[in-house]
Amino acid sequence: MLLIFTVVILIAAAIILFVRRQTRPPLLEDQTPRYLDGENLRSLFAPDEEELRAQEREEQKLLEAQDAEERDKEHQKKLASFEEFRQTWRESPDRANTIELLFRASQAESGETYAATVDEILHKRTETLSDEDLAQLIESHFWLLPQSERTPGVTFTINRELAALRGGSSVRSEEADRKS
């Protein structure tokens, strides 16, 4: 009887072990890896702070380059518009067009362009503007230029022209004295 009882217990234990093995998941999965093509994988070593700062600087440089390119395109458009209006002014240099030309020259944000425009206005002006009015217009529009464009050379040129307009003969006589 003891022998039968032992055999029954051994058979029951074998059945329990067999059922447990069948229902338990295997230790190693036999499936293929989910991300074999490299999708959503992270690098073995995470980037350190210096690499993150370098990447941020590169992105900043790219953004600055894009901004500079956009500003350059906008500046080219302003200059093209200014040159078109300058041609219009050359055809009819009246009071309103002269004021508008000075304004557009100051909006072109170029000191050299402004100085050249003032020189052209002074050489081709009509009698619709008095010397004092023209001097005030030139000076007021000069201050609309950006600070970086009001260079010493441009400022000297404009001040010399203003002095010639306001002083008239005194400046011209000084220039004649220097030549002799």
Number of C-alpha atoms within 10 A of each C-alpha: 6 7 8 9 9 11 12 12 12 12 11 12 11 12 12 11 11 11 10 11 11 9 8 8 9 9 6 6 8 7 6 7 8 8 9 9 8 8 8 8 9 8 7 6 6 9 10 8 9 9 11 12 12 11 12 12 12 12 12 12 12 12 12 12 12 12 12 12 12 12 12 12 12 13 16 13 13 17 19 13 13 21 16 11 17 22 11 13 18 15 9 13 19 15 16 12 16 24 17 14 23 23 20 21 29 25 19 23 20 18 23 16 17 27 22 15 20 24 15 13 19 14 9 10 16 14 8 13 16 11 17 13 13 22 20 15 16 24 16 14 17 24 11 14 19 15 10 9 18 20 12 9 13 19 15 13 16 23 15 13 21 20 16 16 19 17 13 13 12 12 16 13 11 10 11 10 9 8 7 5
